[in-house]
């Protein structure tokens, strides 16, 4: 028997190898058929193909059953090893043991999700998957999708207006808004009137550097406006700026609930209706069944259900 060429290897499939190993083990075609859930005719056809590929009878019919040839016996260890290696590889791909896992999880998230979700996720990883590291990429929506497409991020957190067909998503929680400011800026907290809101100085969070946001669009539709005195790209610097002034800031409720008090601020419900939005986890569809990412998504869903 010579080494198999690529064309000969292409004629092999896993079923043929299982037929081969079954005949070595049972020495009877009907027993192999029962074990693999095949017909005896299929076993006979499989044996015929094996004989053609290896250029050897492999099994000789005897009164007591199928007797393996010297070639078949010589092949047994190698074929068995190959099947078990494949079985192990498939099993490893379907299982994930967080306690033994290692490597890096890469998550794309802007500062609101970085502040609200990532610390809790990192604490969970330290407890249940200490061998995993967490790397956070500060991507906006377009860059986050590109990172998922290119495999540079495992999961993206946030809100996408239009989710591309190759991206899967799962809602973690619905986000609303609160107004934060020093007690003298919000003397009637947890309330503020629309007039007082419009008269106040405002800090605006805008990663793009714009000095107009969804609140301004809503006020404009109502025939009103507000005065923005400072634009910042992130929420925590905005809270620090408000703590050092008499301005107020309108920001996601979970960020306000988690951090406003630490800056000496109080919060109030916005005096106008601002559309809520869903904070979701996104991933590429090629990873829908990836066990490690399924485990990660379950933790993210659990964090989304936690109270502030």
ZILINGI-V305653 format. One record per backbone hydrogen bond with DSSP energy under -0.5 kcal/mol. NH is the residue of the N-H (numbers start at 1). CO is the residue of the C=O. If there is no record, write none. Layout:
BEGIN
NH/CO
NH/CO
END
This chain:
BEGIN
9/5
10/6
11/7
11/8
12/9
17/13
18/14
19/15
20/16
21/17
22/18
23/19
24/20
25/21
26/22
27/22
27/23
32/28
33/29
34/30
35/31
36/32
37/33
38/33
43/39
44/40
45/41
46/42
47/43
48/44
49/45
50/46
51/47
52/48
53/49
54/50
55/51
56/51
59/57
60/67
62/65
65/62
66/27
67/60
67/65
68/66
69/58
73/69
74/70
75/71
76/72
77/73
79/75
80/76
81/77
82/78
83/79
84/80
85/81
86/82
87/83
88/84
89/85
90/86
91/87
92/88
93/89
94/90
95/91
95/92
98/96
100/97
101/97
101/98
103/131
105/133
106/104
107/105
107/135
108/155
109/107
109/137
114/110
115/111
116/112
117/113
118/113
119/114
121/117
122/118
123/119
124/120
125/121
126/122
127/123
128/124
129/125
132/129
133/103
135/105
137/107
139/137
144/140
145/141
146/142
147/143
148/144
149/145
150/146
151/148
152/147
153/147
154/106
155/106
156/282
157/108
158/280
164/162
167/164
168/283
170/281
172/279
173/279
175/277
178/251
179/268
180/249
181/266
182/247
185/182
186/182
189/186
191/188
197/193
198/194
199/195
200/196
202/227
203/248
204/230
206/204
206/232
209/206
217/213
218/214
219/215
220/216
221/217
222/218
222/219
223/220
224/219
227/200
228/226
229/202
229/227
230/202
232/204
238/234
239/235
240/236
241/237
242/238
243/239
244/240
245/242
248/201
249/180
250/203
251/178
251/249
253/176
256/252
257/253
258/254
259/255
260/256
263/259
263/260
264/261
265/260
266/181
268/179
269/190
274/272
277/175
279/173
280/158
280/278
281/170
282/156
283/168
285/166
287/284
288/285
290/287
291/93
291/289
294/290
295/291
296/292
297/293
298/294
299/295
300/296
301/297
302/298
303/299
304/300
305/301
305/302
306/302
306/303
END
